[in-house]
Amino acid sequence: MFEYILIGILLIALPITNLIMYRYAKKEGAKSFFELIAKFGYDNKIKSFKVLNQMVPKGGIVFLGDSITQDYNVYEHFPGRLVYNRGIGGDTTSGVLKRLDVSVDNLKPSVVILLIGTNDFALLKTNTQEIFERYQEIVSKIKQNNPEIKIIVQSIYPVNETLDPMTVLPRNNLEIDKLNQMLQTIEGVIFFDIQKMLKDDNGRFHRDYTLEGLHVSPKGYELISKEIEKLL
């Protein structure tokens, strides 16, 4: 009986904890956000990557990003290719900058496929110009260690606030589109403008391709994978 009561308490407490974490991170900005994600999994993912890096061959394809990448079953979608999933849920452009050595450099990849930035709008005190500048810094630092590397910068995916506003907001497609316009100007990369294919007639994340307006559905990953394969 006690076990069932404990499980019930945990089921109630977890969503409340996540909501408090989200609101606190949004309020306090970048410094507090990184303290929180370090506590709730960021550091553990880095430790895991360090171990995995020693076990895998080098020279493959790195998928780098946040939870959209973390949830991407790249090993199944790209059979026969050497791929590494280096996504961390809740990450931002600032977070990626802090972990390029573990997530990219140590793997000596031939290709990096980058998708990051949607969480910047929700969790950091920032704007599109600052996000863009961090993107440029990410690209520059990757190329410092491997000038010949192919970097594919994915456009930030659209959102659909009509499905689950609590998850999606304050992200909005106006700011995402503005950032995507800027990302197209980054030199020395391939800009993968997948967001056009993911939108419905109203410019929102199509219901078929998203779970709740932010994250990607199996059908969405299938479409994205087919398009990425054309670039490899």
ChimeraX attribute file (.defattr): number of C-alpha atoms within 10 A of each C-alpha:
attribute: neighborCount
match mode: 1-to-1
recipient: residues
	/A:1	5
	/A:2	7
	/A:3	8
	/A:4	9
	/A:5	10
	/A:6	10
	/A:7	11
	/A:8	11
	/A:9	11
	/A:10	12
	/A:11	11
	/A:12	10
	/A:13	11
	/A:14	11
	/A:15	11
	/A:16	12
	/A:17	10
	/A:18	11
	/A:19	13
	/A:20	12
	/A:21	17
	/A:22	17
	/A:23	12
	/A:24	15
	/A:25	22
	/A:26	19
	/A:27	15
	/A:28	13
	/A:29	16
	/A:30	19
	/A:31	11
	/A:32	17
	/A:33	23
	/A:34	21
	/A:35	13
	/A:36	16
	/A:37	19
	/A:38	14
	/A:39	11
	/A:40	13
	/A:41	14
	/A:42	19
	/A:43	15
	/A:44	13
	/A:45	16
	/A:46	17
	/A:47	12
	/A:48	12
	/A:49	18
	/A:50	16
	/A:51	12
	/A:52	14
	/A:53	16
	/A:54	11
	/A:55	9
	/A:56	13
	/A:57	13
	/A:58	16
	/A:59	15
	/A:60	17
	/A:61	23
	/A:62	24
	/A:63	23
	/A:64	24
	/A:65	26
	/A:66	24
	/A:67	19
	/A:68	22
	/A:69	23
	/A:70	17
	/A:71	16
	/A:72	19
	/A:73	13
	/A:74	20
	/A:75	13
	/A:76	10
	/A:77	16
	/A:78	14
	/A:79	9
	/A:80	8
	/A:81	13
	/A:82	16
	/A:83	23
	/A:84	23
	/A:85	20
	/A:86	23
	/A:87	24
	/A:88	23
	/A:89	17
	/A:90	24
	/A:91	23
	/A:92	26
	/A:93	24
	/A:94	19
	/A:95	20
	/A:96	25
	/A:97	17
	/A:98	11
	/A:99	13
	/A:100	16
	/A:101	16
	/A:102	19
	/A:103	26
	/A:104	23
	/A:105	16
	/A:106	15
	/A:107	21
	/A:108	19
	/A:109	21
	/A:110	16
	/A:111	19
	/A:112	24
	/A:113	20
	/A:114	26
	/A:115	23
	/A:116	27
	/A:117	25
	/A:118	27
	/A:119	18
	/A:120	24
	/A:121	20
	/A:122	23
	/A:123	25
	/A:124	22
	/A:125	15
	/A:126	13
	/A:127	12
	/A:128	19
	/A:129	12
	/A:130	14
	/A:131	23
	/A:132	19
	/A:133	15
	/A:134	18
	/A:135	22
	/A:136	15
	/A:137	15
	/A:138	18
	/A:139	21
	/A:140	15
	/A:141	16
	/A:142	19
	/A:143	16
	/A:144	11
	/A:145	13
	/A:146	14
	/A:147	11
	/A:148	11
	/A:149	18
	/A:150	19
	/A:151	20
	/A:152	21
	/A:153	23
	/A:154	20
	/A:155	24
	/A:156	21
	/A:157	27
	/A:158	29
	/A:159	29
	/A:160	27
	/A:161	20
	/A:162	14
	/A:163	16
	/A:164	14
	/A:165	15
	/A:166	11
	/A:167	18
	/A:168	20
	/A:169	16
	/A:170	13
	/A:171	21
	/A:172	17
	/A:173	17
	/A:174	10
	/A:175	15
	/A:176	21
	/A:177	18
	/A:178	12
	/A:179	21
	/A:180	20
	/A:181	12
	/A:182	16
	/A:183	24
	/A:184	16
	/A:185	12
	/A:186	15
	/A:187	11
	/A:188	15
	/A:189	16
	/A:190	15
	/A:191	19
	/A:192	19
	/A:193	18
	/A:194	17
	/A:195	20
	/A:196	13
	/A:197	16
	/A:198	22
	/A:199	19
	/A:200	15
	/A:201	7
	/A:202	8
	/A:203	16
	/A:204	20
	/A:205	30
	/A:206	20
	/A:207	18
	/A:208	14
	/A:209	23
	/A:210	22
	/A:211	18
	/A:212	20
	/A:213	23
	/A:214	23
	/A:215	21
	/A:216	25
	/A:217	19
	/A:218	14
	/A:219	13
	/A:220	19
	/A:221	21
	/A:222	14
	/A:223	15
	/A:224	18
	/A:225	16
	/A:226	12
	/A:227	15
	/A:228	15
	/A:229	10
	/A:230	7
	/A:231	9
	/A:232	10
